[in-house]
Amino acid sequence: MLVWRKREVWELKCKIFRISLIRAVSSFWSCCVSKNPGFKGVFLVNIGQNKDIELKKSVKERKMENISKKSVSEGILDAQEMIYENIEKMALSENNKKVKCEFNLKTPKGTKDWDGMDMTIRENMFFKIMKIFKRHGGIAIDTPVFELREILAGKYGEDSKLIYDLQDQGGELCSLRYDLTVPFARYLAMNPTIQHIKRYHIAKVYRRDQPAITKGRMREFYQCDFDIAGCYDSMLPDTEILKILIEILEELNISNYVIKLNHRKILDGIFDISGVPNDKFRIISSAIDKLDKLSWDSVKKEMVEEKGLDNLVADKVGDYIRNKGGKDLLEKLKSDELMGKHAIALEGIKDMEILYKYLEYLDIDSKVLFDLSLARGLDYYTGLIYEAVLEPCVLFDPSSLKRKSNLNKDQEDFTCIGSIAAGGRYDNLVGMFSSKKNGIPCVGVSIGVERIFSILKSRFFGRIIKTNSTEVYVIELGAGSKSNMVKERLQICKELWDSGINAQFLYKTRPKLRQQFEAAEKDNVPIAVIFGQEEIINDQIRIKILGLGDQSNKGELVQRKDMVPKILNILKELSHDDLKNTFI
């Protein structure tokens, strides 16, 4: 214990030293930058000639001192290297000469910027998902984007290596959240008065996975979660979760999907009767979970060569998990000589029989597939597990790294996305954080919206999508006159804004008519309010519906007092989808 304390104190001193050094360099950097007020994306700094030699020496000494310290992490070292290189450039410059320090302008690996079209599609998708969450009684909650590292530790099996760990900040070791489920369980443990809740949460999570942007596999991405917590009769909450998932996929017009079902107790029964050691249950589950991407031969090779499973045991596991079907598969399992006598497996089979009965009541049993190969590698699942996948998906052998060539590029980009939603029952997770003997039983689903986004965006390739909500463009006819009509444009916009109508105008005091119409056309604005000196004198305006291709139409002349009611009536008549961007 004493040795550990000494080591902890030493590490803390090293971290304090590194932080102090970074702050000193940053302060010096800011001082250099402040000498040039013309900073626009690049740093331009003047350095006096008489200080060049001293500064150059100081920079190199600091640089070598930091590089020699093994305790400096790779991330901090990279950041310091960039700072030192920029400062050295300044030190080497001649008196009164400017040095350009360039930046590597890109987003971090596995991330992207979202433009107007992307955000329009994504916000509409969120709107539809939240509408269904609320329909089923969901309550929105939010949790911090980072958690204490000990909260996340030991919850994700082999996927724990994908967690983003943060630098020590004030003695607390933190990590970016890997999913929204574990933070929700921590929230329930911290609020013991909550014994029953339906919650939804839409937020970003972070994973150090190998990204594939076009297929929606990213390191920073959104998840949409819905969970039901509380003690209820068997399989009723689970049934509603599956119903919610199906409603969302149908609402988003995702048709070529199947929801795979399995039960953790059935899977554990298969492992037990096949001879898998108890301490290997979870690592073998992680290997089997890759069957949606790899062939059975590749998965078996991993189980035997990497996980240390006996070859014959792996074959027995394979004989079971390669079975899939419907309700009839339950009868096959019950009639199996070994499975039919295994107490744990029979509990899972009984749950599945109840579930199928409820799914038939909701007329959604045809949407699911009982697949014994579904494993879900996360450690916290205890009962029913499920995963929505797109069909078909190309499997590949990593030894050859050659994909099947019977699909074109577009199909490979989108049909190979694989899992678009997943979840299951996790009855013991809350108990891991609570002093109580038993935690709160929970079941939930997580929807991978970035993967669904990839599908939805592909539908609009080559099409124009309205990326703003502007409904009216205010246009003046006073171009070329000595006096402008900015006052009148502002007053008309104010009247529209105060009435809840989305309006814009061109930010020019004497705009040309063509410029105004081009701006309205660019933003796909459906209505124009047009006026000139004559209309202002007569207290009138013209209302024109845009996008009809009729340039000779000058619009309908109406009294100014009738402008708002007239526009509201037109907006009601026009397609709601065209105005509010519900293109999905």
C-alpha positions as CSV (number, residue, x, y, z in Angstrom):
1,M,0.0,0.0,0.0
2,L,2.9,2.4,0.9
3,V,4.6,1.6,-2.4
4,W,1.4,2.3,-4.3
5,R,1.0,5.6,-2.5
6,K,4.5,6.7,-3.4
7,R,4.0,5.8,-7.0
8,E,0.7,7.7,-7.1
9,V,2.3,10.8,-5.6
10,W,5.2,10.6,-8.1
11,E,2.7,10.2,-11.1
12,L,0.7,13.2,-9.8
13,K,3.9,15.4,-9.6
14,C,4.8,14.4,-13.1
15,K,1.3,15.3,-14.4
16,I,1.5,18.7,-12.6
17,F,4.8,19.4,-14.2
18,R,3.5,18.5,-17.6
19,I,0.5,20.7,-17.2
20,S,2.6,23.6,-15.9
21,L,5.0,23.2,-18.9
22,I,2.1,23.2,-21.4
23,R,0.6,26.3,-19.8
24,A,4.0,28.1,-20.0
25,V,4.4,27.3,-23.7
26,S,0.8,28.2,-24.4
27,S,1.2,31.6,-22.7
28,F,4.3,32.2,-24.7
29,W,2.5,31.2,-27.9
30,S,-0.4,33.6,-27.1
31,C,2.0,36.4,-26.4
32,C,3.6,35.9,-29.8
33,V,0.3,35.7,-31.6
34,S,-1.0,38.9,-29.9
35,K,1.7,40.9,-31.6
36,N,-0.1,40.5,-34.9
37,P,-3.8,41.6,-34.9
38,G,-4.2,40.4,-38.5
39,F,-4.6,36.7,-37.7
40,K,-7.0,35.0,-40.1
41,G,-6.6,31.2,-40.0
42,V,-2.8,31.4,-39.9
43,F,-0.4,32.7,-37.3
44,L,1.8,35.7,-38.4
45,V,4.3,36.7,-35.8
46,N,7.1,39.2,-35.9
47,I,10.2,38.3,-33.8
48,G,13.1,40.6,-33.2
49,Q,16.4,39.6,-34.6
50,N,18.3,40.2,-31.4
51,K,16.2,37.5,-29.6
52,D,16.4,34.8,-32.3
53,I,19.4,33.0,-30.9
54,E,18.2,33.0,-27.3
55,L,14.7,31.9,-28.3
56,K,15.9,29.2,-30.6
57,K,18.1,27.7,-27.9
58,S,15.3,27.9,-25.2
59,V,12.8,26.2,-27.5
60,K,15.2,23.4,-28.4
61,E,16.1,22.8,-24.7
62,R,12.4,22.6,-23.7
63,K,11.6,20.4,-26.6
64,M,14.4,17.8,-25.8
65,E,13.6,18.0,-22.1
66,N,10.0,16.9,-22.8
67,I,10.8,14.3,-25.4
68,S,13.2,12.6,-22.9
69,K,10.4,12.2,-20.3
70,K,8.8,8.7,-20.8
71,S,5.9,9.7,-18.7
72,V,4.5,12.1,-21.3
73,S,1.6,10.5,-23.1
74,E,1.5,10.2,-26.9
75,G,-1.4,12.6,-27.3
76,I,0.2,15.4,-25.2
77,L,3.6,14.9,-26.9
78,D,2.0,15.2,-30.4
79,A,0.3,18.5,-29.4
80,Q,3.5,19.8,-27.9
81,E,5.5,18.9,-31.0
82,M,3.2,21.0,-33.1
83,I,3.6,24.0,-30.8
84,Y,7.4,23.6,-30.7
85,E,7.6,23.4,-34.5
86,N,5.6,26.6,-34.9
87,I,7.7,28.4,-32.3
88,E,10.9,27.3,-33.9
89,K,9.8,28.6,-37.2
90,M,9.3,32.0,-35.6
91,A,12.7,31.9,-33.9
92,L,14.5,31.1,-37.2
93,S,12.8,34.0,-39.0
94,E,14.7,37.2,-39.8
95,N,13.8,40.5,-38.2
96,N,10.4,42.0,-39.3
97,K,9.7,39.0,-41.6
98,K,6.5,37.0,-41.3
99,V,6.3,33.3,-40.9
100,K,3.3,31.2,-41.9
101,C,2.4,28.4,-39.6
102,E,0.1,26.1,-41.4
103,F,-2.5,23.7,-39.8
104,N,-3.6,20.2,-40.7
105,L,-7.2,21.2,-41.5
106,K,-9.3,18.0,-41.1
107,T,-11.6,16.4,-38.6
108,P,-10.3,13.6,-36.4
109,K,-10.4,10.1,-37.7
110,G,-13.9,8.6,-37.4
111,T,-15.7,12.0,-37.3
112,K,-17.2,14.4,-39.8
113,D,-18.8,17.8,-40.2
114,W,-22.5,17.8,-40.9
115,D,-23.7,20.2,-43.6
116,G,-27.2,21.7,-44.1
117,M,-28.5,18.7,-46.0
118,D,-27.1,16.2,-43.5
119,M,-28.7,18.1,-40.6
120,T,-32.0,18.4,-42.3
121,I,-32.2,14.7,-42.8
122,R,-30.9,13.9,-39.3
123,E,-33.2,16.4,-37.5
124,N,-36.2,15.0,-39.3
125,M,-35.1,11.5,-38.4
126,F,-34.8,12.5,-34.7
127,F,-38.2,14.1,-34.8
128,K,-39.9,11.0,-36.0
129,I,-38.1,8.8,-33.5
130,M,-38.9,11.0,-30.6
131,K,-42.6,11.1,-31.7
132,I,-42.7,7.3,-31.3
133,F,-40.8,7.4,-28.0
134,K,-43.3,9.8,-26.6
135,R,-46.2,7.8,-28.0
136,H,-45.1,5.0,-25.8
137,G,-44.8,7.1,-22.6
138,G,-41.1,7.9,-22.8
139,I,-39.5,10.5,-20.6
140,A,-36.4,12.3,-21.8
141,I,-33.3,12.3,-19.5
142,D,-29.7,13.3,-20.2
143,T,-26.4,12.3,-18.6
144,P,-22.8,13.7,-18.8
145,V,-20.8,12.9,-22.0
146,F,-18.0,11.5,-19.8
147,E,-18.3,9.2,-16.8
148,L,-15.9,8.1,-14.0
149,R,-13.7,5.3,-15.5
150,E,-14.7,2.9,-12.8
151,I,-18.4,3.2,-13.8
152,L,-17.6,1.9,-17.3
153,A,-15.0,-0.7,-16.4
154,G,-16.0,-4.3,-16.7
155,K,-19.3,-3.7,-18.5
156,Y,-18.4,-4.3,-22.2
157,G,-16.3,-7.4,-22.3
158,E,-13.7,-7.4,-25.1
159,D,-15.1,-4.1,-26.4
160,S,-13.7,-2.3,-23.3
161,K,-10.6,-1.6,-25.4
162,L,-12.7,0.7,-27.5
163,I,-13.4,3.1,-24.6
164,Y,-11.9,6.6,-24.9
165,D,-10.0,7.4,-21.7
166,L,-9.4,11.0,-20.7
167,Q,-6.3,12.5,-19.1
168,D,-6.4,12.8,-15.3
169,Q,-8.3,16.0,-14.4
170,G,-8.0,17.0,-10.7
171,G,-7.7,13.4,-9.4
172,E,-10.7,11.9,-11.2
173,L,-10.1,9.3,-13.9
174,C,-12.8,9.7,-16.6
175,S,-13.8,8.2,-19.9
176,L,-16.1,9.2,-22.7
177,R,-19.3,7.3,-22.6
178,Y,-19.3,4.1,-24.7
179,D,-23.1,3.8,-24.8
180,L,-26.2,5.3,-23.1
181,T,-27.2,2.1,-21.2
182,V,-24.5,2.1,-18.5
183,P,-25.0,5.8,-17.7
184,F,-28.7,5.1,-17.4
185,A,-28.0,2.3,-14.9
186,R,-25.8,4.5,-12.9
187,Y,-28.5,7.2,-12.9
188,L,-31.0,4.7,-11.5
189,A,-28.6,3.6,-8.8
190,M,-28.1,7.2,-7.8
191,N,-31.9,7.8,-7.6
192,P,-33.3,4.9,-5.6
193,T,-36.7,6.4,-5.4
194,I,-37.2,5.7,-9.1
195,Q,-38.5,2.1,-9.3
196,H,-40.4,2.4,-12.6
197,I,-39.5,4.5,-15.6
198,K,-39.8,4.6,-19.3
199,R,-37.0,6.8,-20.6
200,Y,-35.5,7.9,-23.9
201,H,-32.2,9.4,-24.6
202,I,-30.7,10.8,-27.8
203,A,-27.1,11.7,-27.5
204,K,-23.6,11.1,-28.8
205,V,-21.3,8.2,-27.7
206,Y,-17.7,7.5,-28.5
207,R,-15.8,4.4,-29.5
208,R,-12.3,3.8,-30.7
209,D,-13.5,1.5,-33.4
210,Q,-12.2,1.1,-37.0
211,P,-14.4,3.7,-38.8
212,A,-16.2,3.4,-42.1
213,I,-17.9,6.7,-42.7
214,T,-19.9,5.7,-45.8
215,K,-21.5,2.8,-43.8
216,G,-22.2,4.9,-40.7
217,R,-19.5,3.3,-38.6
218,M,-17.9,6.2,-36.8
219,R,-16.0,7.0,-33.6
220,E,-18.4,9.8,-32.6
221,F,-22.0,9.0,-33.3
222,Y,-25.6,9.4,-32.0
223,Q,-27.6,6.7,-30.4
224,C,-31.3,6.8,-29.7
225,D,-32.2,4.7,-26.7
226,F,-35.5,3.6,-25.1
227,D,-35.5,1.7,-21.9
228,I,-38.2,0.3,-19.5
229,A,-37.0,-0.1,-15.9
230,G,-39.1,-1.8,-13.2
231,C,-40.4,-5.1,-12.0
232,Y,-43.2,-6.3,-14.3
233,D,-44.7,-9.6,-15.5
234,S,-42.5,-11.6,-17.8
235,M,-41.9,-10.4,-21.4
236,L,-44.5,-7.6,-21.4
237,P,-41.9,-4.8,-21.5
238,D,-39.7,-6.7,-23.9
239,T,-42.7,-7.0,-26.3
240,E,-43.3,-3.3,-26.2
241,I,-39.6,-2.5,-26.9
242,L,-39.7,-4.7,-30.0
243,K,-43.0,-3.0,-31.1
244,I,-41.3,0.4,-30.6
245,L,-38.3,-0.7,-32.8
246,I,-40.6,-1.9,-35.5
247,E,-42.6,1.3,-35.5
248,I,-39.5,3.4,-35.9
249,L,-38.1,1.4,-38.8
250,E,-41.5,1.5,-40.5
251,E,-41.8,5.2,-39.9
252,L,-38.4,5.8,-41.5
253,N,-39.3,3.6,-44.5
254,I,-36.7,1.0,-43.7
255,S,-38.2,-2.2,-45.2
256,N,-35.4,-4.7,-45.9
257,Y,-34.7,-5.6,-42.3
258,V,-35.1,-8.5,-40.0
259,I,-35.0,-8.5,-36.1
260,K,-32.9,-11.4,-34.8
261,L,-33.9,-12.8,-31.4
262,N,-32.1,-15.0,-28.9
263,H,-32.0,-15.5,-25.2
264,R,-28.8,-15.3,-23.1
265,K,-30.0,-18.3,-20.9
266,I,-30.5,-20.4,-24.0
267,L,-27.0,-19.5,-25.2
268,D,-25.5,-20.2,-21.9
269,G,-27.2,-23.6,-21.9
270,I,-25.7,-24.3,-25.3
271,F,-22.2,-23.5,-24.0
272,D,-22.7,-25.6,-20.9
273,I,-23.9,-28.8,-22.6
274,S,-21.2,-28.3,-25.3
275,G,-18.4,-28.3,-22.7
276,V,-17.4,-24.6,-22.8
277,P,-15.7,-23.7,-19.5
278,N,-17.7,-21.2,-17.4
279,D,-14.9,-18.7,-17.4
280,K,-15.0,-18.7,-21.2
281,F,-18.7,-18.1,-21.7
282,R,-18.4,-14.4,-22.4
283,I,-15.3,-14.4,-24.5
284,I,-16.9,-17.2,-26.7
285,S,-20.0,-15.0,-26.9
286,S,-17.8,-12.2,-28.2
287,A,-16.4,-14.4,-30.9
288,I,-19.9,-15.7,-31.9
289,D,-21.1,-12.2,-32.1
290,K,-18.9,-11.7,-35.2
291,L,-20.9,-14.2,-37.2
292,D,-22.8,-11.4,-38.8
293,K,-19.5,-10.2,-40.4
294,L,-17.4,-13.4,-40.6
295,S,-17.9,-16.9,-41.8
296,W,-18.2,-19.8,-39.4
297,D,-14.7,-21.1,-40.2
298,S,-13.2,-17.7,-39.3
299,V,-15.2,-17.6,-36.0
300,K,-14.2,-21.2,-35.1
301,K,-10.6,-20.4,-35.8
302,E,-10.7,-17.5,-33.4
303,M,-12.4,-19.6,-30.7
304,V,-9.9,-22.4,-31.0
305,E,-6.6,-20.5,-31.7
306,E,-7.2,-17.3,-29.8
307,K,-9.7,-18.2,-27.1
308,G,-8.2,-21.6,-26.3
309,L,-11.4,-23.6,-26.9
310,D,-11.2,-27.3,-27.7
311,N,-11.8,-28.1,-31.4
312,L,-14.5,-30.7,-30.6
313,V,-16.3,-28.3,-28.2
314,A,-16.3,-25.6,-30.9
315,D,-17.9,-28.0,-33.3
316,K,-20.6,-28.8,-30.8
317,V,-21.3,-25.1,-30.3
318,G,-21.5,-24.7,-34.0
319,D,-24.0,-27.5,-34.4
320,Y,-26.4,-25.5,-32.2
321,I,-25.8,-21.9,-33.1
322,R,-26.2,-22.4,-36.8
323,N,-29.9,-23.1,-36.3
324,K,-32.4,-20.3,-37.0
325,G,-36.1,-20.1,-37.7
326,G,-39.4,-19.2,-36.0
327,K,-41.5,-20.5,-33.1
328,D,-40.9,-24.1,-34.4
329,L,-37.2,-23.8,-33.3
330,L,-38.4,-23.7,-29.7
331,E,-40.0,-27.1,-30.0
332,K,-36.8,-28.5,-31.6
333,L,-34.8,-27.2,-28.6
334,K,-37.2,-28.7,-26.1
335,S,-37.1,-32.1,-27.8
336,D,-33.3,-32.0,-27.8
337,E,-31.9,-34.7,-25.5
338,L,-29.6,-32.3,-23.7
339,M,-31.2,-28.9,-24.0
340,G,-34.6,-30.3,-22.9
341,K,-33.1,-31.2,-19.6
342,H,-31.0,-28.1,-19.0
343,A,-32.8,-26.0,-16.3
344,I,-31.2,-22.7,-17.3
345,A,-31.9,-23.2,-21.0
346,L,-35.5,-24.2,-20.3
347,E,-36.0,-20.9,-18.5
348,G,-35.0,-19.1,-21.6
349,I,-37.2,-21.3,-23.8
350,K,-40.2,-20.5,-21.6
351,D,-39.5,-16.8,-21.9
352,M,-39.3,-17.1,-25.7
353,E,-42.6,-19.0,-25.9
354,I,-44.3,-16.2,-23.9
355,L,-42.7,-13.6,-26.2
356,Y,-43.9,-15.2,-29.4
357,K,-47.4,-15.3,-28.0
358,Y,-47.4,-11.6,-27.3
359,L,-45.8,-10.8,-30.7
360,E,-48.7,-12.7,-32.4
361,Y,-51.2,-10.6,-30.4
362,L,-49.5,-7.5,-31.9
363,D,-49.3,-9.1,-35.4
364,I,-45.5,-8.5,-35.6
365,D,-44.2,-12.1,-35.2
366,S,-43.4,-12.2,-38.9
367,K,-40.9,-9.4,-38.4
368,V,-38.6,-11.5,-36.1
369,L,-36.2,-14.4,-36.6
370,F,-35.1,-16.7,-33.8
371,D,-31.3,-17.0,-34.5
372,L,-29.2,-19.0,-32.1
373,S,-26.0,-17.4,-33.4
374,L,-27.0,-14.0,-32.0
375,A,-24.8,-13.4,-29.0
376,R,-24.4,-9.7,-28.3
377,G,-20.9,-9.4,-26.9
378,L,-21.7,-7.0,-24.1
379,D,-21.4,-8.5,-20.6
380,Y,-24.4,-7.0,-19.0
381,Y,-27.2,-8.8,-20.9
382,T,-29.1,-11.4,-18.9
383,G,-32.2,-12.4,-20.9
384,L,-33.7,-11.7,-24.2
385,I,-31.4,-10.1,-26.8
386,Y,-32.2,-8.8,-30.2
387,E,-30.6,-7.0,-33.2
388,A,-32.2,-5.4,-36.3
389,V,-30.1,-6.0,-39.4
390,L,-30.4,-5.2,-43.0
391,E,-30.6,-8.0,-45.5
392,P,-28.6,-9.2,-47.3
393,C,-25.2,-8.5,-45.9
394,V,-22.0,-9.8,-47.5
395,L,-19.8,-12.0,-45.3
396,F,-16.1,-12.1,-45.9
397,D,-13.1,-14.2,-44.9
398,P,-10.4,-12.0,-43.2
399,S,-7.7,-14.3,-44.3
400,S,-8.4,-13.5,-47.9
401,L,-9.8,-10.0,-47.4
402,K,-11.8,-10.4,-50.6
403,R,-15.4,-9.4,-50.6
404,K,-17.9,-11.2,-52.7
405,S,-18.1,-9.4,-56.0
406,N,-21.7,-10.0,-56.9
407,L,-22.8,-6.6,-55.6
408,N,-22.2,-3.2,-57.1
409,K,-20.6,-0.4,-55.2
410,D,-23.8,1.2,-54.0
411,Q,-25.1,-2.1,-52.6
412,E,-21.8,-2.8,-50.9
413,D,-21.9,0.6,-49.3
414,F,-25.5,0.3,-47.9
415,T,-26.6,-3.4,-47.8
416,C,-23.4,-4.3,-45.8
417,I,-24.2,-1.8,-43.0
418,G,-25.4,-4.7,-41.0
419,S,-26.8,-4.0,-37.5
420,I,-28.9,-0.8,-37.3
421,A,-30.4,-1.4,-33.8
422,A,-29.8,-3.7,-30.9
423,G,-30.7,-4.3,-27.3
424,G,-31.9,-6.7,-24.7
425,R,-32.6,-7.3,-21.0
426,Y,-30.1,-6.3,-18.4
427,D,-31.5,-7.1,-15.0
428,N,-28.3,-7.0,-12.9
429,L,-26.6,-3.9,-14.3
430,V,-28.2,-1.4,-11.9
431,G,-27.4,-3.7,-9.0
432,M,-23.7,-3.4,-9.8
433,F,-23.8,0.2,-8.7
434,S,-26.2,-0.2,-5.8
435,S,-25.7,-1.5,-2.3
436,K,-29.0,-3.3,-2.5
437,K,-29.0,-7.0,-3.1
438,N,-31.1,-6.8,-6.2
439,G,-31.2,-3.9,-8.7
440,I,-33.9,-2.8,-11.0
441,P,-34.7,-5.1,-13.9
442,C,-34.4,-3.2,-17.3
443,V,-34.9,-3.9,-20.9
444,G,-34.1,-1.5,-23.8
445,V,-33.1,-0.9,-27.4
446,S,-30.5,1.3,-28.9
447,I,-30.9,2.6,-32.5
448,G,-27.8,3.3,-34.5
449,V,-29.1,6.4,-36.3
450,E,-25.8,7.2,-38.1
451,R,-26.1,3.9,-40.0
452,I,-29.7,4.6,-40.8
453,F,-28.7,8.1,-41.9
454,S,-26.4,6.6,-44.5
455,I,-29.4,4.7,-46.0
456,L,-31.7,7.8,-45.9
457,K,-29.1,10.1,-47.5
458,S,-28.5,7.7,-50.3
459,R,-32.2,8.1,-51.3
460,F,-31.7,11.8,-52.0
461,F,-28.6,11.5,-54.3
462,G,-28.9,14.1,-57.0
463,R,-32.1,15.6,-55.5
464,I,-32.6,19.1,-54.0
465,I,-33.5,19.2,-50.4
466,K,-34.7,22.3,-48.6
467,T,-32.2,22.9,-45.8
468,N,-34.0,25.8,-44.2
469,S,-37.4,26.6,-42.9
470,T,-37.9,29.9,-44.7
471,E,-41.5,30.3,-45.9
472,V,-41.6,33.8,-47.3
473,Y,-38.9,35.9,-49.1
474,V,-39.5,39.7,-49.0
475,I,-38.6,41.4,-52.3
476,E,-38.6,45.1,-53.1
477,L,-38.9,46.6,-56.6
478,G,-37.0,49.8,-55.8
479,A,-33.6,48.9,-57.4
480,G,-32.0,51.8,-59.0
481,S,-34.0,54.5,-57.2
482,K,-32.2,57.1,-55.1
483,S,-34.0,56.1,-52.0
484,N,-34.1,52.5,-50.7
485,M,-36.9,50.7,-49.0
486,V,-35.0,48.9,-46.2
487,K,-37.5,50.4,-43.7
488,E,-40.4,48.8,-45.5
489,R,-38.7,45.4,-45.9
490,L,-37.8,45.3,-42.2
491,Q,-41.4,46.3,-41.2
492,I,-42.9,43.6,-43.4
493,C,-40.5,41.0,-42.1
494,K,-41.3,42.1,-38.5
495,E,-45.0,41.7,-39.2
496,L,-44.4,38.2,-40.6
497,W,-42.0,37.2,-37.8
498,D,-44.5,38.4,-35.1
499,S,-47.2,36.2,-36.8
500,G,-45.0,33.1,-36.6
501,I,-44.1,33.1,-40.3
502,N,-40.5,32.3,-41.3
503,A,-39.3,35.1,-43.5
504,Q,-36.0,36.4,-45.0
505,F,-34.8,39.3,-47.1
506,L,-31.5,40.2,-48.9
507,Y,-29.0,42.1,-46.8
508,K,-28.5,44.9,-49.3
509,T,-29.8,48.5,-49.1
510,R,-30.5,48.7,-52.9
511,P,-30.8,45.0,-54.0
512,K,-31.3,44.1,-57.6
513,L,-34.5,42.3,-58.4
514,R,-32.7,39.4,-60.0
515,Q,-30.4,39.0,-56.9
516,Q,-33.5,38.7,-54.6
517,F,-35.2,36.1,-56.8
518,E,-32.0,34.1,-57.1
519,A,-31.6,34.1,-53.3
520,A,-35.2,32.9,-52.8
521,E,-34.7,30.2,-55.4
522,K,-31.5,29.0,-53.9
523,D,-33.2,28.5,-50.5
524,N,-36.3,26.9,-52.1
525,V,-38.6,29.5,-50.6
526,P,-42.2,28.8,-51.6
527,I,-43.7,32.3,-51.3
528,A,-42.5,35.9,-52.2
529,V,-43.9,39.1,-50.8
530,I,-43.2,41.7,-53.5
531,F,-43.7,45.5,-53.3
532,G,-42.5,48.8,-54.9
533,Q,-43.2,52.5,-54.5
534,E,-46.7,52.1,-56.0
535,E,-47.7,49.3,-53.6
536,I,-46.3,51.2,-50.6
537,I,-48.3,54.3,-51.5
538,N,-51.5,52.3,-51.9
539,D,-50.8,50.2,-48.7
540,Q,-50.7,47.0,-50.8
541,I,-48.3,44.1,-51.5
542,R,-48.1,41.3,-54.0
543,I,-48.0,37.6,-53.0
544,K,-46.4,35.2,-55.5
545,I,-46.0,31.5,-55.2
546,L,-42.5,30.6,-56.4
547,G,-41.2,27.5,-58.2
548,L,-44.0,27.4,-60.8
549,G,-41.7,28.5,-63.7
550,D,-44.2,31.4,-64.6
551,Q,-42.0,34.5,-64.8
552,S,-44.8,36.6,-66.3
553,N,-46.9,36.1,-63.2
554,K,-46.4,39.2,-61.0
555,G,-48.3,37.7,-58.1
556,E,-51.7,38.5,-56.5
557,L,-52.2,42.1,-55.3
558,V,-53.7,42.2,-51.8
559,Q,-54.2,44.9,-49.2
560,R,-51.4,45.1,-46.6
561,K,-53.7,44.3,-43.7
562,D,-54.7,41.0,-45.5
563,M,-51.1,39.9,-46.0
564,V,-50.7,37.6,-43.0
565,P,-54.1,35.8,-43.3
566,K,-53.5,35.3,-47.0
567,I,-50.1,33.8,-46.5
568,L,-51.2,31.6,-43.7
569,N,-54.0,30.2,-46.0
570,I,-51.4,29.5,-48.7
571,L,-49.1,27.7,-46.3
572,K,-52.0,25.4,-45.3
573,E,-52.7,24.6,-48.9
574,L,-49.1,23.9,-49.8
575,S,-47.6,20.5,-49.0
576,H,-46.6,20.2,-45.4
577,D,-43.7,18.0,-46.4
578,D,-42.3,20.6,-48.8
579,L,-42.2,23.3,-46.2
580,K,-41.0,21.4,-43.1
581,N,-38.5,19.1,-44.8
582,T,-40.1,15.8,-44.0
583,F,-38.6,14.1,-47.0
584,I,-38.0,10.7,-45.4
